[in-house]
C-alpha cells in the first residue's frame, strides 16, 4: 500500500515487511 510520509512524499510499503519507516526512506526492499 502507499503511505504518505510527513514531508509529503509517498512510499510503497508491503504489510508483510512491517512498518519501519521513520520519516525517511527506511523501508526494507527485500
N, C-alpha and C positions, 0 to 999 in steps of 0.2 A: 504494500500500500504506500501511498505517498504521504509524507509528513512535511509540514511547513515549519522550518526552523525559525527561531526568534528573529533572525536577520532578514527573513522574507524569502529565502531560497527554499527550494523543495528538494528533498532527497527521498529515494525509494528504499523502504525498509521491508524486510521479509520477517514475518512474525516468528518463524522458526529460528531466527537469529537472536531474538530477544531485543529489548530496547537498550541500546548502549550509545546513544548519541547525546553529546554533552554540549550542544551549541555549535560544534564544529563537525567536520566530516570524519566521524569516528565510527562509521558503520562498517562492520566486517563484511568484506566482499569475498567470501569463500567460493 
